[in-house]
Amino acid sequence: MSQMFDIPALTDDMPEARVMRGENYFAHGWVDLVEVGPAGVLAHVMGERGLAYVVEMKAANGADARCTCPDFTDSRLRCKHIVATALKANAADDADLKDAAQRLPRLTDMLEMDGRDDAIDLTARARLDPMLLKALEG
């Protein structure tokens, strides 16, 4: 299993407390890998207040990472959710990565088998909406 993200490069200029909180989020299992592929990783990360945030990471050093949390939105600085996502992606074994890579296509197939004409649109929305994804997956 290869490391998808360079954690030292990702966290090099981050405050230690923020890194530690990201490690804590990962350790508590609050990261849900939604999509993994050559283009990067998309994850839903549960916050301490019960809100889930969407994290997208493209570059191995996390330079091209985005999160929907207020910290990132306000400051554009890497947040604890990005750290947690990188740690989760690095810790995932090949089976977990394959499962994440197939997750959204599997959802689309399931919705189409249920006769949903809007399966592709629903899957695209669920990709960025943690509550909708959980509801559709049952």
LOSE-531135 format. One line per 2 residues: number of its first residue (from 1); their letters; for each residue x, y, z of N, C-alpha, C. Coordinates in nm, 2 decimals. Atoms other than C-alpha are relative to their C-alpha. Example, Ala and Ser with C-alpha at 12.3 -4.5 7.8 and 13.67 -1.06 7.14 Angstrom:
// LOSE-531135
1 = AS = 0.09:-0.12:0.00:1.23:-0.45:0.78:0.09:0.12:0.00  -0.09:-0.11:0.00:1.37:-0.11:0.71:-0.08:0.11:0.08 .
***
This chain:
// LOSE-531135
1 = MS = 0.09:-0.12:0.00:0.00:0.00:0.00:0.09:0.12:0.00  -0.08:-0.12:0.01:0.15:0.33:-0.11:-0.07:0.12:0.07 .
3 = QM = 0.05:-0.12:-0.06:0.11:0.66:0.07:-0.05:0.10:-0.10  0.06:-0.10:0.09:-0.13:0.89:-0.12:0.05:0.14:0.02 .
5 = FD = -0.03:-0.14:-0.04:-0.04:1.20:0.07:0.13:0.00:0.09  -0.12:-0.02:-0.07:0.29:1.33:0.21:-0.04:0.08:0.13 .
7 = IP = 0.05:-0.06:-0.12:0.18:1.41:0.57:0.09:0.11:0.05  -0.09:-0.11:-0.04:0.50:1.60:0.67:-0.01:0.13:-0.09 .
9 = AL = 0.02:-0.12:0.08:0.46:1.83:0.37:-0.13:0.07:0.02  0.14:-0.05:-0.02:0.09:1.87:0.43:-0.01:0.08:0.13 .
11 = TD = 0.02:-0.07:-0.13:0.13:1.97:0.79:0.12:0.09:0.04  -0.13:-0.08:-0.04:0.47:2.15:0.78:-0.03:0.14:0.06 .
13 = DM = 0.02:-0.14:-0.05:0.33:2.50:0.83:-0.13:0.02:0.07  0.12:-0.01:-0.07:0.02:2.41:1.02:0.02:0.00:0.15 .
15 = PE = -0.01:0.00:-0.14:-0.03:2.48:1.39:-0.01:-0.14:0.06  0.00:0.13:-0.06:0.04:2.17:1.60:-0.14:-0.04:0.05 .
17 = AR = 0.13:0.03:-0.06:-0.30:2.19:1.77:-0.10:-0.05:-0.12  0.09:0.03:0.11:-0.48:2.18:1.43:0.04:-0.14:-0.06 .
19 = VM = -0.04:0.14:0.05:-0.27:1.87:1.32:-0.05:-0.10:0.10  0.05:0.09:-0.10:-0.35:1.70:1.65:-0.15:-0.03:-0.01 .
21 = RG = 0.15:0.02:0.01:-0.72:1.76:1.60:-0.03:-0.08:-0.12  0.02:0.09:0.12:-0.70:1.61:1.25:0.03:-0.14:0.03 .
23 = EN = -0.03:0.13:-0.04:-0.53:1.31:1.39:-0.11:-0.06:0.09  0.11:0.05:-0.08:-0.80:1.28:1.65:-0.13:-0.04:-0.08 .
25 = YF = 0.12:0.03:0.08:-1.08:1.30:1.39:0.02:-0.14:-0.07  -0.03:0.13:0.06:-0.90:1.02:1.20:-0.01:-0.12:0.09 .
27 = AH = 0.00:0.11:-0.10:-0.85:0.81:1.51:-0.15:-0.04:0.05  0.13:0.03:-0.04:-1.22:0.84:1.60:-0.09:-0.06:-0.12 .
29 = GW = 0.08:0.05:0.11:-1.33:0.72:1.25:-0.10:0.09:-0.06  0.09:-0.10:0.05:-1.49:1.04:1.15:0.01:0.04:-0.15 .
31 = VD = -0.02:-0.03:0.14:-1.37:1.03:0.79:-0.06:-0.11:-0.08  0.07:0.09:0.09:-1.58:0.86:0.52:0.05:0.02:-0.14 .
33 = LV = -0.05:-0.02:0.14:-1.40:0.81:0.19:-0.12:-0.03:-0.10  0.11:0.00:0.10:-1.65:0.88:-0.09:0.05:-0.03:-0.14 .
35 = EV = -0.05:0.02:0.14:-1.44:0.88:-0.40:0.15:0.00:0.01  -0.14:0.01:0.00:-1.08:0.77:-0.46:0.04:-0.03:-0.15 .
37 = GP = -0.04:0.03:0.14:-0.91:0.78:-0.80:0.13:0.07:-0.03  -0.13:-0.07:0.04:-0.61:0.91:-1.00:-0.01:0.15:0.02 .
39 = AG = 0.01:-0.14:-0.01:-0.75:1.26:-0.97:0.01:0.05:0.15  -0.01:-0.04:-0.14:-0.75:1.25:-0.59:-0.10:-0.07:0.09 .
41 = VL = 0.08:0.06:-0.10:-0.97:1.19:-0.29:-0.11:0.10:0.03  0.11:-0.07:-0.06:-1.31:1.31:-0.18:-0.05:-0.07:0.12 .
43 = AH = 0.05:0.06:-0.12:-1.43:1.25:0.17:-0.10:0.09:0.07  0.09:-0.07:-0.09:-1.70:1.35:0.41:0.06:-0.02:0.14 .
45 = VM = -0.06:0.01:-0.14:-1.56:1.43:0.76:-0.10:0.06:0.10  0.09:-0.05:-0.10:-1.78:1.46:1.06:0.07:0.09:0.10 .
47 = GE = -0.06:-0.09:-0.09:-1.71:1.75:1.28:-0.05:-0.02:0.14  0.03:0.02:-0.14:-1.73:1.77:1.66:-0.14:0.04:0.03 .
49 = RG = 0.14:-0.05:-0.03:-2.07:1.95:1.65:-0.10:-0.08:-0.09  0.10:0.08:0.07:-2.23:1.68:1.43:-0.02:0.04:-0.15 .
51 = LA = 0.01:-0.05:0.14:-2.19:1.87:1.10:0.11:-0.08:-0.08  -0.10:0.06:0.09:-2.02:1.69:0.81:0.05:0.10:-0.11 .
53 = YV = -0.06:-0.09:0.09:-1.78:1.87:0.58:0.05:-0.09:-0.12  -0.05:0.07:0.11:-1.67:1.78:0.23:0.14:0.04:-0.03 .
55 = VE = -0.15:-0.02:0.03:-1.29:1.75:0.16:0.03:-0.05:-0.13  -0.05:0.05:0.13:-1.14:1.73:-0.18:0.15:0.03:0.00 .
57 = MK = -0.14:-0.02:0.01:-0.77:1.67:-0.22:0.05:-0.06:-0.13  -0.06:0.04:0.13:-0.57:1.65:-0.54:0.15:-0.03:0.00 .
59 = AA = -0.15:0.01:0.00:-0.20:1.70:-0.48:0.05:-0.08:0.12  -0.05:0.08:-0.11:0.01:1.46:-0.28:0.04:0.07:0.12 .
61 = NG = -0.04:-0.08:-0.11:0.13:1.74:-0.06:-0.12:0.08:0.06  0.11:-0.07:-0.05:-0.22:1.87:0.00:-0.01:0.14:-0.04 .
63 = AD = 0.00:-0.14:0.04:-0.15:2.20:-0.17:-0.13:0.03:-0.07  0.12:-0.02:0.08:-0.46:2.16:-0.39:-0.11:-0.07:0.08 .
65 = AR = 0.10:0.06:-0.08:-0.70:2.07:-0.11:-0.11:0.11:0.04  0.11:-0.09:-0.03:-1.04:2.22:-0.03:-0.09:-0.07:0.11 .
67 = CT = 0.09:0.05:-0.10:-1.28:2.18:0.26:-0.12:0.10:0.01  0.11:-0.09:-0.02:-1.63:2.32:0.32:-0.02:0.06:0.14 .
69 = CP = 0.01:-0.05:-0.13:-1.57:2.40:0.68:0.03:0.15:0.01  -0.02:-0.14:-0.01:-1.58:2.76:0.80:0.15:0.04:0.01 .
71 = DF = -0.15:-0.04:-0.01:-1.20:2.76:0.89:0.06:0.01:-0.13  -0.06:-0.01:0.13:-1.10:2.68:0.54:-0.07:0.11:-0.09 .
73 = TD = 0.07:-0.10:0.08:-1.37:2.89:0.38:0.04:0.14:0.03  -0.04:-0.14:-0.04:-1.27:3.20:0.58:0.15:0.03:-0.02 .
75 = SR = -0.14:-0.03:0.01:-0.89:3.16:0.57:0.08:-0.06:-0.11  -0.06:0.08:0.10:-0.81:2.92:0.29:0.13:-0.07:0.05 .
77 = LR = -0.11:0.08:-0.05:-0.56:2.75:0.52:-0.05:-0.14:0.02  0.04:0.14:-0.02:-0.55:2.37:0.55:-0.05:-0.02:0.14 .
79 = CK = 0.08:0.02:-0.12:-0.78:2.25:0.82:0.02:-0.14:0.05  -0.01:0.14:-0.07:-0.80:1.95:1.06:-0.07:-0.10:-0.09 .
81 = HI = 0.07:0.09:0.08:-1.05:1.79:0.82:0.08:-0.05:-0.12  -0.09:0.04:0.11:-0.79:1.79:0.54:0.11:-0.10:0.06 .
83 = VA = -0.10:0.09:-0.07:-0.53:1.63:0.78:-0.07:-0.14:0.02  0.07:0.13:-0.03:-0.79:1.36:0.88:-0.02:-0.08:-0.13 .
85 = TA = 0.02:0.06:0.13:-0.87:1.29:0.52:0.13:-0.06:-0.06  -0.13:0.05:0.05:-0.50:1.25:0.42:0.04:-0.13:0.08 .
87 = LK = -0.03:0.12:-0.09:-0.45:1.01:0.72:-0.08:-0.12:-0.04  0.09:0.11:0.03:-0.75:0.80:0.63:0.04:-0.06:-0.14 .
89 = AN = -0.04:0.05:0.13:-0.65:0.78:0.26:0.13:-0.08:0.01  -0.12:0.07:-0.01:-0.30:0.68:0.36:-0.01:-0.14:0.08 .
91 = AA = 0.02:0.13:-0.08:-0.43:0.41:0.61:-0.08:-0.10:-0.07  0.09:0.09:0.07:-0.67:0.26:0.37:0.08:-0.11:-0.07 .
93 = DD = -0.06:0.11:0.08:-0.58:-0.08:0.23:-0.06:-0.01:-0.14  0.05:0.01:0.14:-0.63:-0.18:-0.13:-0.15:-0.03:-0.02 .
95 = AD = 0.14:0.03:0.01:-0.97:-0.32:-0.07:-0.09:0.12:0.04  0.07:-0.12:-0.04:-1.09:0.00:0.11:0.01:0.10:-0.12 .
97 = LK = -0.02:-0.09:0.11:-0.95:0.21:-0.18:-0.09:-0.04:-0.12  0.08:0.05:0.11:-1.12:-0.01:-0.44:-0.15:0.02:0.03 .
99 = DA = 0.14:-0.02:-0.04:-1.45:0.01:-0.24:-0.04:0.15:-0.02  0.03:-0.14:0.01:-1.43:0.39:-0.23:0.00:0.04:-0.15 .
101 = AQ = 0.00:-0.04:0.14:-1.35:0.41:-0.60:-0.13:-0.05:-0.07  0.12:0.06:0.06:-1.66:0.20:-0.68:-0.13:0.05:0.07 .
103 = RL = 0.12:-0.04:-0.08:-1.89:0.37:-0.43:-0.11:0.07:-0.07  0.10:-0.08:0.07:-2.06:0.63:-0.64:-0.05:-0.07:-0.13 .
105 = PR = 0.06:0.07:0.11:-2.09:0.42:-0.96:-0.09:-0.11:0.05  0.09:0.10:-0.06:-2.24:0.15:-0.74:-0.14:0.06:0.04 .
107 = LT = 0.12:-0.07:-0.04:-2.49:0.40:-0.60:-0.09:0.04:-0.12  0.07:-0.03:0.12:-2.58:0.52:-0.95:-0.07:-0.13:-0.06 .
109 = DM = 0.06:0.13:0.05:-2.64:0.15:-1.06:-0.12:-0.04:0.08  0.10:0.04:-0.09:-2.85:0.09:-0.75:-0.13:0.09:-0.03 .
111 = LE = 0.11:-0.09:0.02:-3.07:0.40:-0.82:-0.06:-0.03:-0.13  0.06:0.04:0.13:-3.11:0.30:-1.19:-0.08:-0.13:0.01 .
113 = MD = 0.08:0.13:-0.02:-3.22:-0.05:-1.09:-0.13:0.02:0.07  0.13:-0.03:-0.06:-3.48:0.11:-0.87:-0.09:0.08:-0.09 .
115 = GR = 0.08:-0.07:0.09:-3.61:0.29:-1.17:0.01:0.15:0.01  -0.02:-0.15:-0.02:-3.48:0.64:-1.08:0.05:0.06:-0.13 .
117 = DD = -0.05:-0.07:0.12:-3.46:0.86:-1.39:0.11:0.10:0.03  -0.09:-0.11:-0.04:-3.26:1.11:-1.19:0.12:-0.06:0.07 .
119 = AI = -0.11:0.07:-0.07:-2.99:0.85:-1.07:0.13:0.08:-0.01  -0.12:-0.07:0.02:-2.70:1.04:-1.22:0.01:0.13:0.08 .
121 = DL = 0.01:-0.12:-0.07:-2.81:1.37:-1.08:0.00:-0.02:0.15  0.00:0.02:-0.14:-2.88:1.23:-0.74:0.13:-0.04:0.05 .
123 = TA = -0.14:0.04:-0.03:-2.54:1.06:-0.73:0.09:0.12:0.01  -0.09:-0.12:0.00:-2.37:1.39:-0.82:-0.03:0.09:0.12 .
125 = RA = 0.03:-0.08:-0.12:-2.56:1.57:-0.54:0.05:-0.07:0.12  -0.04:0.08:-0.12:-2.49:1.29:-0.29:0.15:0.01:0.02 .
127 = RL = -0.14:-0.02:-0.01:-2.12:1.33:-0.37:0.04:0.11:0.09  -0.03:-0.12:-0.07:-2.12:1.67:-0.21:-0.10:0.02:0.12 .
129 = DP = 0.10:-0.01:-0.11:-2.40:1.61:0.05:0.00:-0.12:0.08  -0.01:0.12:-0.09:-2.31:1.37:0.33:-0.13:-0.06:0.05 .
131 = ML = 0.13:0.05:-0.05:-2.67:1.34:0.46:-0.07:-0.07:-0.11  0.07:0.07:0.12:-2.81:1.26:0.11:0.07:-0.13:-0.03 .
133 = LK = -0.07:0.13:0.03:-2.54:1.00:0.05:-0.04:-0.11:0.10  0.04:0.10:-0.10:-2.62:0.82:0.38:-0.15:-0.04:-0.02 .
135 = AL = 0.14:0.03:0.02:-2.99:0.84:0.30:-0.02:-0.09:-0.12  0.01:0.08:0.12:-2.95:0.70:-0.05:0.06:-0.14:0.02 .
137 = EG = -0.06:0.13:-0.02:-2.72:0.42:0.06:-0.07:-0.09:0.10  0.08:0.08:-0.10:-2.96:0.32:0.34:0.07:-0.02:0.12 .
***
